Amino acid sequence: MELFKNMQNGIFGGNMGIGNTIKKIRLNRNMTQKQIAEGIIGQGTYSRIERDQLQVDVELFAKLIQKLNISSNEFFYVHNNYSATEQQIIMQEFRELTIISPDLLKIKINRLEKFLNKTPLTNLNKIYIAYQILVHYINGGDKKNIHLQAKALWEEFQRLDNWYIDDLILLNSLLFLLPLEIAEEITTTALKRIRYYNGYEKDLTYLEIFFQIDLSVIYIEHQEYEEALSKLNCIEIKYKQKMSYQTLAGLFFNKSICYLFLNEQYDEEFSKIKLLLEIYGDSSLLNMLQHNFEELRLQVEQVNL
């Protein structure tokens, strides 16, 4: 209840001026106050909302923006002068975190700490914990302790009835820090939860792909190459048309690794990487993958001598 009050006062309070934004959108839709208010509230009450004289609760706000045919995300983007809020920016940065470095994590943690000092009641607290775990990992902290921290965060999610998009993104970012059996459990559950979002305004297929590819990488780390290869083949068949070229190149790379360790031919998979990245002109990614694969190939040769 306290969290709801905080959200109500912080987001839906009259001092935020959301009534003026509702008015601007209504006028741009060529709709009257009567058309918006009809079946929801009286026109006089609605008029007070547009003048920011009446606080709007969550339920009423949802009904009004539905009449305006606009999502809450787009509404607040418009309301914030066509820019993301601080919370949205922080979450977006976490979603797009691909390269993990101590300096980059420090910058992101500092920004998040400042935000949490101003707004302590927020779902970003779990993101802060995730960042701390990643810092310990990248700095070579005790692996057992890192696994315990990641597992403790997972246990919190197990107590929740539902996972939302940000929760799924967070769990995906920590998947490689958890034991294989837990990673499998999370992936299975996540795929079921993602299906709840069929028909949602944003296609979440990318999350299905990430969970399954990341799980295949964990299989590779556990030297379960046949299992990893089987999953990668299934992913390629089902999602190839939906994948970015970088993700698809990564899939071919992981398949090449499996074939390498299974002492099977990998040239065909690696030729796909070269062709794909040459088409997109991404020589830096191609050079990095070639370098990494050559190092692995030499390691395998040394073991087999």
MARVEX-825302 format. One record per residue (C-alpha): residue in three letters; y, x, z. Coordinates in steps of 0.2 Angstrom, whole numbers, plus 5000, padded with zeros to 4 digits. Last residue first. Layout:
N
code->ALA, yy->Y, xx->X, zz->Z
...
***
This chain:
305
code->LEU, yy->4832, xx->5244, zz->4858
code->ASN, yy->4833, xx->5225, zz->4860
code->VAL, yy->4845, xx->5226, zz->4874
code->GLN, yy->4857, xx->5238, zz->4864
code->GLU, yy->4855, xx->5226, zz->4849
code->VAL, yy->4860, xx->5211, zz->4859
code->GLN, yy->4876, xx->5220, zz->4866
code->LEU, yy->4881, xx->5226, zz->4848
code->ARG, yy->4880, xx->5207, zz->4842
code->LEU, yy->4890, xx->5202, zz->4857
code->GLU, yy->4904, xx->5214, zz->4853
code->GLU, yy->4903, xx->5209, zz->4834
code->PHE, yy->4905, xx->5191, zz->4839
code->ASN, yy->4920, xx->5194, zz->4850
code->HIS, yy->4929, xx->5204, zz->4836
code->GLN, yy->4924, xx->5191, zz->4822
code->LEU, yy->4931, xx->5177, zz->4833
code->MET, yy->4947, xx->5186, zz->4837
code->ASN, yy->4950, xx->5191, zz->4818
code->LEU, yy->4947, xx->5173, zz->4813
code->LEU, yy->4959, xx->5166, zz->4826
code->SER, yy->4972, xx->5178, zz->4820
code->SER, yy->4969, xx->5175, zz->4802
code->ASP, yy->4973, xx->5157, zz->4803
code->GLY, yy->4977, xx->5153, zz->4785
code->TYR, yy->4970, xx->5135, zz->4786
code->ILE, yy->4958, xx->5138, zz->4771
code->GLU, yy->4954, xx->5156, zz->4777
code->LEU, yy->4950, xx->5148, zz->4794
code->LEU, yy->4937, xx->5136, zz->4787
code->LEU, yy->4929, xx->5149, zz->4775
code->LYS, yy->4927, xx->5162, zz->4788
code->ILE, yy->4920, xx->5150, zz->4801
code->LYS, yy->4908, xx->5143, zz->4788
code->SER, yy->4902, xx->5160, zz->4784
code->PHE, yy->4898, xx->5163, zz->4802
code->GLU, yy->4887, xx->5148, zz->4802
code->GLU, yy->4878, xx->5154, zz->4786
code->ASP, yy->4876, xx->5172, zz->4793
code->TYR, yy->4868, xx->5166, zz->4809
code->GLN, yy->4849, xx->5170, zz->4805
code->GLU, yy->4838, xx->5169, zz->4820
code->ASN, yy->4834, xx->5181, zz->4834
code->LEU, yy->4837, xx->5167, zz->4847
code->PHE, yy->4851, xx->5176, zz->4854
code->LEU, yy->4860, xx->5177, zz->4837
code->TYR, yy->4856, xx->5159, zz->4833
code->CYS, yy->4864, xx->5153, zz->4849
code->ILE, yy->4879, xx->5164, zz->4846
code->SER, yy->4881, xx->5158, zz->4828
code->LYS, yy->4881, xx->5140, zz->4835
code->ASN, yy->4894, xx->5144, zz->4847
code->PHE, yy->4905, xx->5151, zz->4833
code->PHE, yy->4902, xx->5136, zz->4822
code->LEU, yy->4908, xx->5125, zz->4837
code->GLY, yy->4923, xx->5136, zz->4839
code->ALA, yy->4928, xx->5135, zz->4821
code->LEU, yy->4926, xx->5116, zz->4823
code->THR, yy->4938, xx->5116, zz->4838
code->GLN, yy->4951, xx->5126, zz->4828
code->TYR, yy->4949, xx->5115, zz->4813
code->SER, yy->4953, xx->5100, zz->4823
code->MET, yy->4938, xx->5088, zz->4826
code->LYS, yy->4937, xx->5070, zz->4820
code->GLN, yy->4927, xx->5072, zz->4804
code->LYS, yy->4914, xx->5084, zz->4813
code->TYR, yy->4911, xx->5071, zz->4827
code->LYS, yy->4894, xx->5064, zz->4825
code->ILE, yy->4885, xx->5078, zz->4815
code->GLU, yy->4894, xx->5092, zz->4822
code->ILE, yy->4891, xx->5086, zz->4840
code->CYS, yy->4872, xx->5083, zz->4837
code->ASN, yy->4871, xx->5101, zz->4830
code->LEU, yy->4880, xx->5108, zz->4845
code->LYS, yy->4869, xx->5098, zz->4857
code->SER, yy->4853, xx->5106, zz->4849
code->LEU, yy->4860, xx->5123, zz->4849
code->ALA, yy->4864, xx->5122, zz->4867
code->GLU, yy->4847, xx->5116, zz->4872
code->GLU, yy->4839, xx->5130, zz->4861
code->TYR, yy->4851, xx->5143, zz->4869
code->GLU, yy->4847, xx->5140, zz->4887
code->GLN, yy->4854, xx->5157, zz->4892
code->HIS, yy->4863, xx->5150, zz->4907
code->GLU, yy->4880, xx->5155, zz->4899
code->ILE, yy->4874, xx->5147, zz->4883
code->TYR, yy->4870, xx->5131, zz->4892
code->ILE, yy->4888, xx->5132, zz->4900
code->VAL, yy->4895, xx->5133, zz->4882
code->SER, yy->4885, xx->5117, zz->4877
code->LEU, yy->4893, xx->5108, zz->4892
code->ASP, yy->4910, xx->5114, zz->4885
code->ILE, yy->4906, xx->5107, zz->4868
code->GLN, yy->4900, xx->5090, zz->4876
code->PHE, yy->4915, xx->5088, zz->4887
code->PHE, yy->4928, xx->5093, zz->4873
code->ILE, yy->4920, xx->5082, zz->4860
code->GLU, yy->4921, xx->5066, zz->4871
code->LEU, yy->4939, xx->5071, zz->4876
code->TYR, yy->4944, xx->5072, zz->4858
code->THR, yy->4937, xx->5055, zz->4855
code->LEU, yy->4950, xx->5048, zz->4867
code->ASP, yy->4960, xx->5038, zz->4853
code->LYS, yy->4976, xx->5032, zz->4860
code->GLU, yy->4981, xx->5014, zz->4861
code->TYR, yy->4965, xx->5009, zz->4869
code->GLY, yy->4952, xx->5000, zz->4859
code->ASN, yy->4938, xx->5009, zz->4866
code->TYR, yy->4944, xx->5015, zz->4883
code->TYR, yy->4929, xx->5010, zz->4893
code->ARG, yy->4919, xx->5022, zz->4882
code->ILE, yy->4928, xx->5036, zz->4891
code->ARG, yy->4920, xx->5031, zz->4907
code->LYS, yy->4902, xx->5032, zz->4900
code->LEU, yy->4906, xx->5049, zz->4892
code->ALA, yy->4913, xx->5055, zz->4909
code->THR, yy->4897, xx->5050, zz->4918
code->THR, yy->4886, xx->5060, zz->4907
code->THR, yy->4898, xx->5075, zz->4907
code->ILE, yy->4900, xx->5075, zz->4926
code->GLU, yy->4881, xx->5074, zz->4929
code->GLU, yy->4878, xx->5088, zz->4916
code->ALA, yy->4892, xx->5099, zz->4924
code->ILE, yy->4884, xx->5095, zz->4941
code->GLU, yy->4867, xx->5101, zz->4935
code->LEU, yy->4874, xx->5117, zz->4927
code->PRO, yy->4884, xx->5122, zz->4943
code->LEU, yy->4902, xx->5120, zz->4943
code->LEU, yy->4916, xx->5132, zz->4937
code->PHE, yy->4913, xx->5128, zz->4918
code->LEU, yy->4918, xx->5110, zz->4921
code->LEU, yy->4934, xx->5113, zz->4929
code->SER, yy->4945, xx->5109, zz->4914
code->ASN, yy->4934, xx->5094, zz->4910
code->LEU, yy->4937, xx->5087, zz->4927
code->LEU, yy->4955, xx->5088, zz->4925
code->ILE, yy->4955, xx->5079, zz->4908
code->LEU, yy->4944, xx->5065, zz->4915
code->ASP, yy->4956, xx->5062, zz->4930
code->ASP, yy->4971, xx->5062, zz->4918
code->ILE, yy->4962, xx->5049, zz->4908
code->TYR, yy->4957, xx->5038, zz->4922
code->TRP, yy->4941, xx->5038, zz->4933
code->ASN, yy->4935, xx->5023, zz->4942
code->ASP, yy->4927, xx->5018, zz->4958
code->LEU, yy->4932, xx->5034, zz->4966
code->ARG, yy->4921, xx->5043, zz->4979
code->GLN, yy->4913, xx->5054, zz->4966
code->PHE, yy->4930, xx->5060, zz->4962
code->GLU, yy->4933, xx->5068, zz->4979
code->GLU, yy->4916, xx->5076, zz->4977
code->TRP, yy->4922, xx->5085, zz->4961
code->LEU, yy->4936, xx->5092, zz->4971
code->ALA, yy->4924, xx->5099, zz->4984
code->LYS, yy->4913, xx->5106, zz->4970
code->ALA, yy->4928, xx->5115, zz->4962
code->GLN, yy->4932, xx->5123, zz->4979
code->LEU, yy->4914, xx->5127, zz->4983
code->HIS, yy->4912, xx->5135, zz->4965
code->ILE, yy->4927, xx->5146, zz->4969
code->ASN, yy->4921, xx->5151, zz->4986
code->LYS, yy->4904, xx->5157, zz->4978
code->LYS, yy->4913, xx->5166, zz->4964
code->ASP, yy->4924, xx->5176, zz->4976
code->GLY, yy->4940, xx->5179, zz->4967
code->GLY, yy->4942, xx->5188, zz->4951
code->ASN, yy->4961, xx->5184, zz->4948
code->ILE, yy->4956, xx->5172, zz->4934
code->TYR, yy->4945, xx->5162, zz->4946
code->HIS, yy->4957, xx->5162, zz->4961
code->VAL, yy->4971, xx->5156, zz->4949
code->LEU, yy->4959, xx->5143, zz->4941
code->ILE, yy->4956, xx->5136, zz->4959
code->GLN, yy->4974, xx->5135, zz->4963
code->TYR, yy->4978, xx->5126, zz->4946
code->ALA, yy->4964, xx->5113, zz->4950
code->ILE, yy->4972, xx->5110, zz->4968
code->TYR, yy->4989, xx->5107, zz->4960
code->ILE, yy->4981, xx->5095, zz->4947
code->LYS, yy->4974, xx->5086, zz->4962
code->ASN, yy->4991, xx->5084, zz->4969
code->LEU, yy->4998, xx->5077, zz->4953
code->ASN, yy->4992, xx->5060, zz->4957
code->THR, yy->5008, xx->5057, zz->4966
code->LEU, yy->5015, xx->5054, zz->4984
code->PRO, yy->5024, xx->5071, zz->4987
code->THR, yy->5038, xx->5068, zz->4975
code->LYS, yy->5052, xx->5080, zz->4979
code->ASN, yy->5042, xx->5094, zz->4986
code->LEU, yy->5028, xx->5089, zz->4973
code->PHE, yy->5040, xx->5093, zz->4959
code->LYS, yy->5045, xx->5110, zz->4965
code->GLU, yy->5027, xx->5114, zz->4968
code->LEU, yy->5023, xx->5109, zz->4950
code->ARG, yy->5036, xx->5120, zz->4943
code->ASN, yy->5030, xx->5135, zz->4953
code->ILE, yy->5012, xx->5131, zz->4948
code->LYS, yy->5016, xx->5131, zz->4930
code->ILE, yy->5025, xx->5148, zz->4931
code->LYS, yy->5011, xx->5156, zz->4941
code->LEU, yy->4998, xx->5149, zz->4929
code->LEU, yy->5006, xx->5157, zz->4914
code->ASP, yy->5008, xx->5174, zz->4923
code->PRO, yy->4990, xx->5174, zz->4929
code->SER, yy->4983, xx->5170, zz->4912
code->ILE, yy->4973, xx->5155, zz->4906
code->ILE, yy->4974, xx->5151, zz->4887
code->THR, yy->4970, xx->5133, zz->4883
code->LEU, yy->4981, xx->5123, zz->4894
code->GLU, yy->4986, xx->5108, zz->4883
code->ARG, yy->4981, xx->5095, zz->4896
code->PHE, yy->4990, xx->5104, zz->4910
code->GLU, yy->5006, xx->5106, zz->4900
code->GLN, yy->5005, xx->5087, zz->4896
code->MET, yy->5003, xx->5083, zz->4915
code->ILE, yy->5018, xx->5094, zz->4919
code->ILE, yy->5028, xx->5086, zz->4905
code->GLN, yy->5024, xx->5068, zz->4910
code->GLN, yy->5029, xx->5072, zz->4928
code->GLU, yy->5045, xx->5079, zz->4923
code->THR, yy->5049, xx->5064, zz->4912
code->ALA, yy->5047, xx->5065, zz->4893
code->SER, yy->5062, xx->5063, zz->4882
code->TYR, yy->5069, xx->5049, zz->4872
code->ASN, yy->5083, xx->5045, zz->4883
code->ASN, yy->5072, xx->5043, zz->4899
code->HIS, yy->5071, xx->5024, zz->4896
code->VAL, yy->5064, xx->5028, zz->4878
code->TYR, yy->5050, xx->5039, zz->4886
code->PHE, yy->5048, xx->5026, zz->4900
code->PHE, yy->5045, xx->5012, zz->4887
code->GLU, yy->5034, xx->5022, zz->4876
code->ASN, yy->5022, xx->5026, zz->4891
code->SER, yy->5023, xx->5008, zz->4897
code->SER, yy->5018, xx->5002, zz->4880
code->ILE, yy->5029, xx->4991, zz->4869
code->ASN, yy->5027, xx->4974, zz->4862
code->LEU, yy->5042, xx->4967, zz->4870
code->LYS, yy->5032, xx->4952, zz->4877
code->GLN, yy->5020, xx->4965, zz->4884
code->ILE, yy->5035, xx->4974, zz->4891
code->LEU, yy->5039, xx->4959, zz->4901
code->LYS, yy->5022, xx->4955, zz->4907
code->ALA, yy->5019, xx->4973, zz->4913
code->PHE, yy->5036, xx->4973, zz->4922
code->LEU, yy->5031, xx->4957, zz->4931
code->GLU, yy->5015, xx->4965, zz->4938
code->VAL, yy->5023, xx->4981, zz->4943
code->ASP, yy->5037, xx->4974, zz->4953
code->VAL, yy->5055, xx->4972, zz->4946
code->GLN, yy->5070, xx->4974, zz->4957
code->LEU, yy->5084, xx->4962, zz->4954
code->GLN, yy->5102, xx->4966, zz->4950
code->ASP, yy->5099, xx->4978, zz->4936
code->ARG, yy->5109, xx->4967, zz->4924
code->GLU, yy->5094, xx->4965, zz->4913
code->ILE, yy->5084, xx->4959, zz->4929
code->ARG, yy->5098, xx->4947, zz->4933
code->SER, yy->5096, xx->4939, zz->4916
code->TYR, yy->5077, xx->4937, zz->4919
code->THR, yy->5081, xx->4927, zz->4935
code->GLY, yy->5092, xx->4916, zz->4925
code->GLN, yy->5080, xx->4914, zz->4911
code->GLY, yy->5066, xx->4908, zz->4923
code->ILE, yy->5051, xx->4919, zz->4925
code->ILE, yy->5035, xx->4922, zz->4915
code->GLY, yy->5031, xx->4908, zz->4903
code->GLU, yy->5047, xx->4910, zz->4893
code->ALA, yy->5057, xx->4925, zz->4900
code->ILE, yy->5056, xx->4935, zz->4884
code->GLN, yy->5060, xx->4921, zz->4872
code->LYS, yy->5074, xx->4914, zz->4883
code->GLN, yy->5082, xx->4931, zz->4884
code->THR, yy->5083, xx->4931, zz->4865
code->MET, yy->5073, xx->4942, zz->4853
code->ASN, yy->5080, xx->4953, zz->4839
code->ARG, yy->5068, xx->4967, zz->4843
code->ASN, yy->5082, xx->4979, zz->4844
code->LEU, yy->5090, xx->4966, zz->4856
code->ARG, yy->5075, xx->4966, zz->4867
code->ILE, yy->5073, xx->4985, zz->4867
code->LYS, yy->5091, xx->4987, zz->4873
code->LYS, yy->5089, xx->4973, zz->4886
code->ILE, yy->5073, xx->4981, zz->4893
code->THR, yy->5083, xx->4998, zz->4894
code->ASN, yy->5097, xx->4990, zz->4904
code->GLY, yy->5085, xx->4982, zz->4916
code->ILE, yy->5076, xx->4999, zz->4918
code->GLY, yy->5092, xx->5005, zz->4927
code->MET, yy->5084, xx->5017, zz->4939
code->ASN, yy->5094, xx->5009, zz->4953
code->GLY, yy->5085, xx->4993, zz->4951
code->GLY, yy->5069, xx->5000, zz->4958
code->PHE, yy->5054, xx->5000, zz->4946
code->ILE, yy->5050, xx->5019, zz->4946
code->GLY, yy->5054, xx->5026, zz->4963
code->ASN, yy->5055, xx->5010, zz->4973
code->GLN, yy->5039, xx->5002, zz->4966
code->MET, yy->5030, xx->5019, zz->4965
code->ASN, yy->5034, xx->5022, zz->4983
code->LYS, yy->5029, xx->5004, zz->4988
code->PHE, yy->5012, xx->5006, zz->4979
code->LEU, yy->5009, xx->5022, zz->4988
code->GLU, yy->5012, xx->5014, zz->5004
code->MET, yy->5000, xx->5000, zz->5000
***
